[in-house]
Amino acid sequence: MPHGVAIPPTTVRAIAFAHDANLLWLAGRLLLLGIPAAVLFTGLGSRMRSGLTRVVRGSRFWTVTMCAVAYLAIFTLLFLPLEYALHRLLVGYGLSDRRLGQWLSEQGIGWAIKTVVVMLVAWIPYRLLARSPDCWWLWSAVSLLPVVALLFVLQPILIDPMFHTYKPLEDKQLARTLATLAARGGLADIPIVQSDDDGTDSCGIACVTGLGPSRRIVISGTAAAHYSEREIVAIVGHEMKHYVKDDNVKAFVIVSALLLAGFWLTHRLGRAAIARWSGRFGFSGLADPASIPLLVLCLTFVYVMADPVFLAYARHVEFEADRFGLELTQDNDAAATAFVKDAQLAPIVPSPSWFVTVFRENHPSLADRINFANSYHPWLEGKPLVYGHDFATVPSRPPSAD
């Protein structure tokens, strides 16, 4: 590998896709903040509360619950055209083969899951607001942490199977090769499953999903169909870092911190907003169920503001996963060609603009990843491995070419 694998050129198709995707991303950010703000400042939230209070005959619990469900329904309906535009974009560029019926079914299932979660937890902060007006934000965040943890645990065993089919690896030789790789990484048994996903959902080509006992590595149908065995080994080597280092636990901690910050912001700024615009809002206290859009707005604001920081951290985590995978497999060529294949299967700009990197990318750029895969080989230079202490064994020499 004297010159390494070349970075693929930027195509007109990739530029066009990036342009359209960026516009949809911006529209999504505007809707995330605009929908709760509109419901809040038009007084729709207070009118919903008044109407629903009469329907449930004054029940505090059901008023809060039904207000939260009604807001979720409004948000889902208003956000649906953007979701459809994204669906059409993916289909138009050949990145998804979902038909309209399947897409609508997935949207309905997603809405049903969110409705169940909202009905189970919406009452918690409002009960705590009544009992502890000064510290409700802290106890609310603490009370919801077990719910967040449970969702992390249930995602691969209950939620994801509602959208995709999962099964053991069909290629038995590949399964044996990956078992050997896992043993080399110090893992006696690691669950690796194959999904029927096309690689366009949050998991992508491959991912580690779940928390604690439900953790597993998922390989998409796209990876199984289009990547060579060596390339899949390189991809799974990357994912094993997330598995070994419990990166999903770190994600849980970040979500918990955002939840705490969002409730604190609601406590600090929400009351100030009510004092100034209570007439427009139609309520005079946070404990009023009509304040649900205000709570959503504050939580969303924290998420949007913190997202660039989280993405920067995610890029660092993914860079280290690339390093881990290279040290574990010691197959630079397979890692680099896997990245090139990413660009062949999807319209990717290898070196995106700084704006896209800061505000959208949770991985290093394709160009950076290929360059790193080409140049990082401390085992050939007699240098120590950063993650060598995590491995049970390491290859004595790089794998031979296919």
Order of alpha helices (4+ residues) and beta strands (2+ residues): alpha-alpha-alpha-alpha-alpha-alpha-beta-alpha-beta-beta-beta-alpha-alpha-alpha-alpha-alpha-alpha-alpha-alpha
